[in-house]
Amino acid sequence: MDPEAPKTLLITLTGKDRPGVTAAVFDRLAQAGVEVLDIEQIVLRRRLVLGVLVTAPHDWKRLSAQVERAADELQMQVEVERGVGDNRVRATGRSHVTVIGSPLRASAMAAIAGRIADSGANIDRMERMARYPVTAIDLHVSGIAPERLRVMLAKEAASQGVDVAVQPANLLRRGMRLIVMDVDSTLVQGEVIEMLAAHAGVEAEVARVTEAAMRGELDFAESLHHRVALLAGVPASALDEVYRDLVLAPGARTMVRTLRRLGYRFALVSGGFSQITDRLARDLHIDFARANELEIVDGVLTGRIVGPVVDRAGKATALREFAAACGVSEEAVIAIGDGANDLDMLNAAGLGIAYNAKPMVRDAADTAVNVPYLDAIVYLLGISREEVEAADAAAGIVTPAPPV
């Protein structure tokens, strides 16, 4: 213990929350002329927990009695503990650990907290990011390198059926970033090429090849040429029909709208077709898009691709080019995808997110989100559901409310 450290008082107040509680406590502290060193306050179902660390005055017992009197008047409980010094400096190796569940059971939180404790790390703070349609809790953890913690918690998350994302606690999380998204089965539900194949009567065959390619069992470029060849003769007007029938992933518009308000940039990088992705980019106000171009002659699909295929390597190349165009580092890029052809892109990004992905992709990505809501991504970035709803309300947009 540092003999030069100042004597301090830790005041912990608990009870039913109401207006004026904090003001009443600090009124007593002000009369004693103490210095405020730290404050933490939370409210859970209208129950308040307020912790205040202050320098201890010479007559600290008198101040303690005054605070206790204030607590009695407020019909609350208070504990005053005398000690020395400020809070301990948080250990190195600081992370944000976001736990997402639908539902989030106590058994899952116990398992996650247990693995953190087993590692020798500490949970310094916890806060809820969302209650509806998923429950998301952000844990501030210190004492272990984020990379080690990520590996340790990934297995537990899979075992418990929850999503856990581990990110370094640094300034990057608060900076302007670029979001690079896959399209098929990520931004939109289903596969565009299968929807086109239905117009040629070959949907089942194309779906079979697509599934094998997404699992990494087939070379993507080779499989794409094979599937596109089956589309020869389909009228180009089918592209308009497919676009009208597209269904965005739940929460897609909310995610894009919310992050654009904060200055984030967006890019679509797809192994699908530019005739679809370019229109999506315009409709969603997305900055960049890259995909394969279907050849169209005399109003029909020829069954060929124009130019090189945007494959696994091509997606990673596009990510790097878009990052350079935005003036951000690759570390500041978040990539979201579900298939094997997204792996290089996910690895190139500072944060690679496997979204409802194939097992091999989940295993290779930094983190996995398996709930069917794309806007759950914002909770990983420290943005709460309440903040999203407040911003939407200010813009005249109504978002669904959780059940009471």
C-alpha positions, 0 to 999 in steps of 0.5 A: 500500500502506498503510504502517500496515497490519500485516504478515501471513502467508498459510499455505496447507496442502494434502493428504489430509484427516484428523482433527486437521489444523486443530488441529495447525496452530493449535496452532503458531500459538497458540504464536506468539501471532498474531491470526487475520484470516481462514480458508478451508477446503474438502475435495474428495474427501478432499483438504484446502485450508486457508488461514489469514491471521494477523498476522506475529510479529517472528520470523516465520521461526521460526513459518514453520519450525514450520508447515512441520514440522507439515505434514511430520508430517502428510504435507502441503504448506504454503506460507507467504507474507509480506505486508501487510494483510488481504484486499482489501475485496470490490468493490461489486456483489455477487451469488450466481450459482447454476449448475445442470446435469444434468450440469454440464460443464466447458465450461459452467463455463468459459463462465460463468466467462469471461463473468464475467471479461469483465465485469471482475467477480471470483469470490470463492468457490465452493461446491457446493450439490448433486450429486444429482439435479442438480449445483448450484454457488454462485458469490460474485461481486463487481464488477458490478451483479447486474442487468447480470450477470443479462442477460449470463449468461442468454444464455450459460446458454441456449447452454450448456444450463444454468440460471443464477440471479443474485441480489443478495448481501444480507440478503433471501436469509436472511430469511423469504420468501413462495413463490407458485406456479402449479399446472398444469405447475408444482406438478403435472404436466400441466393439470387442465382437460385431465384434466377435458376427458377426461371430456367427450371434448374433451381434444384441443380443450381441450389445443390452446387451453390450449397457445396461451393459455400461449404468450400467443397468446390472451387467457387469460380468453376462452380459459378461458371457451371451454374451461370451456364445453366441460365442461358436463355433466361430473359433479362427481365427476370432480373427485375422480377428477382429484385422485386422478390428480394427480402432483406435480412431482418434488421438490415435497414436498421443497421445501415441507417444507424451506422451511416448516421455515425459516419460509417461507410458501406460496401457490398462485395458479392459472388453474385451479380452486379445487376442486383447488387448495384441496385441494392447499393443505390436503394440502401445508400451504400457507397461501394459495390462489386460483383460479377456481371452477367452477359446479356445479349438481345435481352437474354442471358448468354450463360456467361460472365463478363470479366474476371470472377469475383471469387474468394481472393477477389472479395479480399482484394475489393475490401482492401481497395475500398478501405484505401478509397475511404482512407481507413486501415484494414484494421478499421474494416468490419467484414460480414459473410456466411460462405467459404468464399468470404473467408479471405475477406473476413481474415483481411478485416480487423473484425470478421463476422460470420453471420449465420454461416457455414461451420467452417466459416464460423470456426475461422472468423473472429466472431459469429452472429447466429441470431437472425437479426443483422442489426445485432452487429451494432451491439458489437460496436457499443451501440445500444438498442435504446440509442438506435430507437431514440435516433429513429424516433427523432427521424420519425421512424417507429421501431418495434417495442419489446414486450413488457 
